[in-house]
Amino acid sequence: MASIREIAKLAGVSPATVSRVLNADETMSVSPATRTRIIKVANQLNYHKVENLGPKSPKQSYKLSIAVIKTHSSKRENDDPYFRLIQEGIALEAGNWNFRLETLKLGEVSLEQLAQFGAVLTIGAFTDETLADIYKVNQNLIVVDNHFASSRYDLVHTDFAKQTEQVLDYLYEQNHRQIAFIGGEIRTVDLNGQNQYLLADVRTTAYENWMTIHGLSDNIQIKTGDWTMAFALNATNELVKSSGDQLPTAIISASDPMSIGIYRALQLKNIDIPETISVFSFDDIEMAGFMSPPLSTVHIDSLEIGRVAVRLAKERISDGRKTALRVEVASEIIVRDSVRKNKLS
């Protein structure tokens, strides 16, 4: 049975207030709105019904549970703090509201299983068909880190496109025109974990559009592949080789771990950062400030992304919200020593 404490968490009041309202304490002074909210939460969690009918049904037992499904592997989560912190944010906020989390493995999850949960959180780029199928069985669907998902679902994402433009604006102010981009590819997956089709990362698209708008389309240089240091190292080597005597004066990297590969490739070729090539990145991992030189990057509050996702789930479960919301978590540009003003020739 749902506990008084669980109802209090979801209703945003003290357990004592819940107890007195549910026991019809006439001496209790509480606003009609608060009383209604407590009763609504209790009813949604089958508080009285469960008490009268005995043991909870499987469906009732999942009222305070959230299923988490992610496209990325555990290895990538360990290697990339962006995903690890999203997961930590989810766990922290779920603990605040007494939600039970269950992470389901791709290939082992069924739609029938997802129908039982209070809400479903997906992390990453699932196919449109997969999200539509999940939504049919559980409309408390929160989509995290998928800029391309339908707006009929609750969406939580970063402002990567805006910040890419801001980074390019800053580099332009520093007289950079030969700006290259090294990023990753996004492949959508289904519930079986099978890759379906390729999507362009919003940072890649924003870079290409910005360069074109600013009359720099002839300077566009894009290298995309997997999100690893090894790929970034090889991509940088290819970029330097293909550039000949016209090296880019700046490289934008889609993630800090990839920037480590970029740094290594440039250092092995005795190309100085930032004297010859400036580097700007995304993530602001802890190591970024200790790299040599310290890495200019976009700070992303990944922890807050996870927490917001759970708050949206809470509103769906306890408040009965039906209207889909799109939440953009703002990030912040951090300028360090890996960028310098370029001398225009």
VEXZATOR-789073 format. One record per residue (C-alpha): residue in three letters; x, y, z. Coordinates in nm, 2 decimals, padded with zeros to 4 digits. Last residue first. Layout:
N
REC residu     xx     yy     zz
REC    ALA      X      Y      Z
...
//
This chain:
345
REC residu     xx     yy     zz
REC    SER  04.62  03.76 -04.31
REC    LEU  04.39  03.78 -04.00
REC    LYS  04.58  03.73 -03.68
REC    ASN  04.37  03.49 -03.47
REC    LYS  04.27  03.57 -03.11
REC    ARG  04.33  03.28 -02.88
REC    VAL  04.14  02.97 -02.77
REC    SER  04.27  02.67 -02.56
REC    ASP  04.33  02.90 -02.26
REC    ARG  03.99  02.90 -02.11
REC    VAL  03.64  03.03 -02.21
REC    ILE  03.35  02.86 -02.04
REC    ILE  03.02  02.89 -02.24
REC    GLU  02.71  02.81 -02.04
REC    SER  02.43  02.56 -02.08
REC    ALA  02.05  02.60 -02.06
REC    VAL  01.82  02.30 -02.00
REC    GLU  01.54  02.31 -02.26
REC    VAL  01.21  02.17 -02.14
REC    ARG  00.94  02.07 -02.39
REC    LEU  00.61  02.00 -02.22
REC    ALA  00.32  01.77 -02.32
REC    THR -00.02  01.85 -02.19
REC    LYS -00.17  01.56 -01.99
REC    ARG -00.08  01.65 -01.63
REC    GLY -00.24  01.41 -01.38
REC    ASP -00.08  01.57 -01.08
REC    SER  00.07  01.25 -00.93
REC    ILE  00.19  01.05 -01.22
REC    ARG  00.23  01.31 -01.49
REC    GLU  00.37  01.58 -01.26
REC    LYS  00.61  01.32 -01.11
REC    ALA  00.73  01.22 -01.46
REC    LEU  00.81  01.58 -01.54
REC    ARG  01.00  01.61 -01.21
REC    VAL  01.19  01.29 -01.31
REC    ALA  01.30  01.44 -01.64
REC    VAL  01.40  01.76 -01.47
REC    ARG  01.63  01.57 -01.24
REC    GLY  01.81  01.40 -01.52
REC    ILE  01.87  01.72 -01.72
REC    GLU  01.98  01.89 -01.39
REC    LEU  02.26  01.64 -01.35
REC    SER  02.37  01.70 -01.71
REC    ASP  02.42  02.07 -01.64
REC    ILE  02.63  02.13 -01.95
REC    HIS  02.93  02.37 -01.95
REC    VAL  03.04  02.46 -02.30
REC    THR  03.41  02.43 -02.35
REC    SER  03.75  02.61 -02.36
REC    LEU  04.01  02.35 -02.26
REC    PRO  04.29  02.43 -02.02
REC    PRO  04.62  02.42 -02.21
REC    SER  04.73  02.16 -02.12
REC    MET  04.43  01.98 -01.97
REC    PHE  04.34  02.05 -01.61
REC    GLY  04.02  02.26 -01.67
REC    ALA  03.88  02.00 -01.90
REC    MET  03.94  01.71 -01.66
REC    GLU  03.63  01.78 -01.46
REC    ILE  03.41  01.75 -01.77
REC    ASP  03.30  02.07 -01.93
REC    ASP  03.07  01.91 -02.18
REC    PHE  03.13  02.07 -02.52
REC    SER  03.45  02.19 -02.70
REC    PHE  03.65  02.47 -02.84
REC    VAL  04.00  02.42 -02.97
REC    SER  04.24  02.69 -03.12
REC    ILE  04.49  02.59 -03.38
REC    THR  04.83  02.75 -03.44
REC    GLU  04.90  02.94 -03.11
REC    PRO  04.61  02.77 -02.93
REC    ILE  04.73  02.49 -02.91
REC    ASP  05.06  02.42 -03.08
REC    ILE  05.10  02.18 -03.37
REC    ASN  05.39  01.95 -03.29
REC    LYS  05.24  01.67 -03.49
REC    LEU  05.21  01.45 -03.18
REC    GLN  05.06  01.75 -03.00
REC    LEU  04.79  01.80 -03.26
REC    ALA  04.68  01.43 -03.25
REC    ARG  04.68  01.42 -02.87
REC    TYR  04.48  01.74 -02.84
REC    ILE  04.22  01.61 -03.08
REC    GLY  04.19  01.28 -02.90
REC    ILE  04.14  01.47 -02.57
REC    SER  03.88  01.68 -02.75
REC    MET  03.68  01.37 -02.82
REC    PRO  03.64  01.32 -02.44
REC    ASP  03.54  01.69 -02.42
REC    SER  03.25  01.66 -02.67
REC    ALA  03.13  01.79 -03.00
REC    SER  03.47  01.94 -03.09
REC    ILE  03.51  02.27 -03.26
REC    ILE  03.84  02.32 -03.43
REC    ALA  04.01  02.66 -03.49
REC    THR  04.27  02.81 -03.72
REC    PRO  04.21  02.54 -03.98
REC    LEU  04.53  02.45 -04.16
REC    GLN  04.58  02.59 -04.50
REC    ASP  04.93  02.46 -04.59
REC    GLY  04.80  02.11 -04.65
REC    SER  04.44  02.09 -04.52
REC    SER  04.39  01.72 -04.62
REC    LYS  04.67  01.60 -04.39
REC    VAL  04.56  01.82 -04.09
REC    LEU  04.20  01.71 -04.12
REC    GLU  04.30  01.34 -04.16
REC    ASN  04.51  01.36 -03.85
REC    THR  04.23  01.53 -03.66
REC    ALA  03.98  01.26 -03.77
REC    ASN  04.22  00.99 -03.65
REC    LEU  04.25  01.16 -03.30
REC    ALA  03.88  01.22 -03.29
REC    PHE  03.81  00.86 -03.37
REC    ALA  04.04  00.74 -03.10
REC    MET  03.90  00.97 -02.84
REC    THR  03.56  00.82 -02.90
REC    TRP  03.21  00.94 -03.01
REC    ASP  03.18  00.74 -03.33
REC    GLY  03.21  00.92 -03.66
REC    THR  03.19  01.28 -03.79
REC    LYS  03.45  01.50 -03.96
REC    ILE  03.33  01.83 -04.10
REC    GLN  03.53  02.10 -04.28
REC    ILE  03.33  02.40 -04.40
REC    ASN  03.57  02.67 -04.53
REC    ASP  03.40  02.71 -04.87
REC    SER  03.07  02.77 -04.69
REC    LEU  03.21  03.07 -04.51
REC    GLY  02.96  03.33 -04.62
REC    HIS  02.83  03.39 -04.27
REC    ILE  02.50  03.21 -04.34
REC    THR  02.69  02.91 -04.48
REC    MET  02.92  02.88 -04.17
REC    TRP  02.62  02.91 -03.94
REC    ASN  02.42  02.64 -04.12
REC    GLU  02.71  02.39 -04.12
REC    TYR  02.78  02.45 -03.75
REC    ALA  02.42  02.43 -03.65
REC    THR  02.38  02.10 -03.84
REC    THR  02.69  01.95 -03.68
REC    ARG  02.57  02.07 -03.33
REC    VAL  02.22  01.93 -03.39
REC    ASP  02.38  01.58 -03.45
REC    ALA  02.28  01.44 -03.79
REC    LEU  02.07  01.13 -03.77
REC    LEU  02.14  00.78 -03.90
REC    TYR  01.89  00.50 -03.93
REC    GLN  01.79  00.18 -03.77
REC    ASN  02.04  00.04 -03.52
REC    GLN  01.90 -00.27 -03.34
REC    GLY  01.88 -00.24 -02.96
REC    ASN  01.57 -00.46 -02.95
REC    LEU  01.36 -00.17 -02.83
REC    ASP  01.45  00.02 -03.14
REC    VAL  01.76  00.22 -03.22
REC    THR  01.84  00.56 -03.38
REC    ARG  02.20  00.62 -03.48
REC    ILE  02.37  00.95 -03.39
REC    GLU  02.70  01.04 -03.54
REC    GLY  02.98  01.22 -03.35
REC    GLY  03.17  01.54 -03.40
REC    ILE  03.47  01.71 -03.54
REC    PHE  03.42  02.06 -03.68
REC    ALA  03.65  02.29 -03.86
REC    ILE  03.69  02.67 -03.85
REC    GLN  03.89  02.86 -04.11
REC    ARG  03.74  03.20 -04.03
REC    HIS  03.87  03.29 -03.69
REC    ASN  03.91  03.66 -03.62
REC    GLN  03.85  03.63 -03.24
REC    GLU  03.50  03.78 -03.30
REC    TYR  03.44  03.48 -03.53
REC    LEU  03.54  03.24 -03.26
REC    TYR  03.29  03.40 -03.03
REC    ASP  03.01  03.39 -03.29
REC    LEU  03.10  03.02 -03.36
REC    VAL  03.08  02.94 -02.99
REC    GLN  02.74  03.12 -02.97
REC    GLU  02.61  02.93 -03.27
REC    THR  02.71  02.60 -03.12
REC    GLN  02.55  02.72 -02.80
REC    LYS  02.21  02.77 -02.97
REC    ALA  02.22  02.43 -03.14
REC    PHE  02.33  02.25 -02.81
REC    ASP  02.05  02.40 -02.60
REC    THR  02.01  02.08 -02.41
REC    HIS  01.71  01.84 -02.40
REC    VAL  01.41  01.73 -02.20
REC    LEU  01.10  01.63 -02.39
REC    ASP  00.75  01.54 -02.27
REC    TYR  00.58  01.37 -02.57
REC    ARG  00.35  01.52 -02.83
REC    SER  00.64  01.73 -02.95
REC    SER  00.77  01.44 -03.16
REC    ALA  01.13  01.34 -03.10
REC    PHE  01.41  01.51 -03.30
REC    HIS  01.60  01.67 -03.02
REC    ASN  01.65  01.34 -02.83
REC    ASP  01.84  01.38 -02.51
REC    VAL  01.56  01.27 -02.27
REC    VAL  01.20  01.16 -02.37
REC    ILE  00.95  01.14 -02.09
REC    LEU  00.65  00.91 -02.15
REC    ASN  00.36  00.91 -01.91
REC    GLN  00.14  00.81 -02.21
REC    ASN  00.21  00.44 -02.14
REC    VAL  00.08  00.17 -02.38
REC    LYS  00.04  00.38 -02.69
REC    TYR  00.33  00.60 -02.59
REC    ILE  00.57  00.31 -02.60
REC    ASP  00.46  00.22 -02.96
REC    ALA  00.50  00.59 -03.07
REC    LEU  00.85  00.61 -02.91
REC    THR  00.95  00.29 -03.10
REC    GLU  00.81  00.41 -03.43
REC    ASP  00.99  00.75 -03.40
REC    THR  01.31  00.56 -03.35
REC    PHE  01.50  00.59 -03.02
REC    ALA  01.76  00.86 -03.00
REC    GLY  01.89  00.88 -02.64
REC    ILE  01.75  00.84 -02.29
REC    THR  01.39  00.71 -02.25
REC    LEU  01.20  00.77 -01.93
REC    VAL  00.88  00.57 -01.88
REC    ALA  00.62  00.65 -01.62
REC    GLY  00.40  00.49 -01.35
REC    PHE  00.50  00.15 -01.48
REC    GLN  00.27 -00.13 -01.59
REC    ALA  00.25 -00.04 -01.96
REC    LEU  00.62 -00.08 -01.99
REC    GLN  00.60 -00.45 -01.92
REC    GLU  00.34 -00.50 -02.20
REC    LEU  00.56 -00.30 -02.43
REC    SER  00.84 -00.56 -02.38
REC    VAL  01.19 -00.52 -02.25
REC    GLU  01.47 -00.78 -02.29
REC    GLY  01.63 -00.67 -02.62
REC    LEU  01.73 -00.33 -02.47
REC    LYS  01.79 -00.36 -02.10
REC    LEU  01.55 -00.21 -01.85
REC    THR  01.66  00.03 -01.58
REC    GLU  01.41  00.02 -01.29
REC    LEU  01.37  00.32 -01.07
REC    ARG  01.15  00.32 -00.76
REC    PHE  01.00  00.66 -00.69
REC    ASN  01.03  00.79 -00.33
REC    TRP  01.00  01.16 -00.45
REC    ASN  01.34  01.27 -00.34
REC    GLY  01.49  00.94 -00.43
REC    ALA  01.37  00.98 -00.79
REC    GLU  01.54  01.32 -00.80
REC    LEU  01.87  01.17 -00.70
REC    ALA  01.85  00.87 -00.93
REC    ILE  01.75  01.08 -01.23
REC    GLY  02.03  01.32 -01.17
REC    GLU  02.28  01.03 -01.14
REC    GLN  02.17  00.90 -01.47
REC    ILE  02.21  01.24 -01.64
REC    LEU  02.55  01.26 -01.47
REC    ARG  02.66  00.93 -01.62
REC    PHE  02.54  01.03 -01.97
REC    TYR  02.75  01.35 -01.98
REC    PRO  03.04  01.19 -01.78
REC    ASP  03.14  01.00 -02.10
REC    ASP  03.35  00.69 -02.05
REC    ASN  03.14  00.52 -01.79
REC    GLU  02.82  00.59 -01.98
REC    ARG  02.99  00.47 -02.30
REC    LYS  03.07  00.15 -02.13
REC    SER  02.72  00.11 -01.99
REC    SER  02.60  00.12 -02.35
REC    HIS  02.39  00.40 -02.50
REC    THR  02.03  00.38 -02.61
REC    LYS  01.87  00.41 -02.27
REC    ILE  01.55  00.28 -02.11
REC    VAL  01.45  00.39 -01.76
REC    ALA  01.12  00.26 -01.62
REC    ILE  00.97  00.46 -01.34
REC    SER  00.79  00.31 -01.04
REC    LEU  00.55  00.47 -00.80
REC    LYS  00.24  00.33 -00.96
REC    TYR  00.41 -00.01 -01.02
REC    SER  00.25 -00.19 -00.73
REC    GLN -00.09 -00.09 -00.85
REC    LYS -00.05 -00.27 -01.18
REC    PRO  00.08 -00.58 -01.01
REC    SER -00.23 -00.58 -00.79
REC    LYS -00.19 -00.46 -00.43
REC    PRO -00.28 -00.69 -00.14
REC    GLY -00.60 -00.62  00.05
REC    LEU -00.92 -00.47 -00.10
REC    ASN -01.00 -00.20  00.16
REC    GLU -00.64 -00.07  00.21
REC    VAL -00.57 -00.09 -00.17
REC    LYS -00.88  00.12 -00.24
REC    HIS -00.79  00.37  00.03
REC    TYR -00.45  00.44 -00.11
REC    ASN -00.51  00.37 -00.47
REC    LEU -00.21  00.57 -00.57
REC    GLN -00.42  00.80 -00.79
REC    ASN -00.67  00.82 -00.50
REC    ALA -00.41  00.93 -00.25
REC    VAL -00.27  01.19 -00.50
REC    LYS -00.62  01.33 -00.56
REC    ILE -00.70  01.34 -00.19
REC    ILE -00.38  01.53 -00.12
REC    ARG -00.44  01.77 -00.41
REC    THR -00.80  01.84 -00.30
REC    ARG -00.69  01.92  00.06
REC    THR -00.42  02.15 -00.07
REC    ALA -00.66  02.33 -00.30
REC    PRO -00.93  02.36 -00.02
REC    SER -00.67  02.52  00.21
REC    VAL -00.58  02.35  00.53
REC    SER -00.68  02.41  00.89
REC    MET -00.71  02.07  01.07
REC    THR -00.96  02.07  01.35
REC    GLU -01.21  01.87  01.14
REC    ASP -00.96  01.58  01.11
REC    ALA -01.10  01.38  00.81
REC    ASN -00.85  01.09  00.86
REC    LEU -00.72  01.15  00.51
REC    VAL -00.67  01.52  00.59
REC    ARG -00.50  01.45  00.92
REC    SER -00.26  01.19  00.78
REC    VAL -00.17  01.40  00.49
REC    THR -00.09  01.70  00.71
REC    ALA  00.12  01.49  00.94
REC    PRO  00.31  01.34  00.64
REC    SER  00.41  01.70  00.55
REC    VAL  00.31  01.86  00.22
REC    GLY  00.43  01.85 -00.15
REC    ALA  00.16  01.62 -00.28
REC    LEU  00.41  01.38 -00.42
REC    LYS  00.62  01.37 -00.11
REC    ALA  00.32  01.36  00.13
REC    ILE  00.17  01.06 -00.06
REC    GLU  00.49  00.87 -00.03
REC    ARG  00.51  00.95  00.35
REC    ILE  00.15  00.84  00.41
REC    SER  00.25  00.51  00.25
REC    ALA  00.12  00.35 -00.07
REC    MET  00.00  00.00  00.00
//
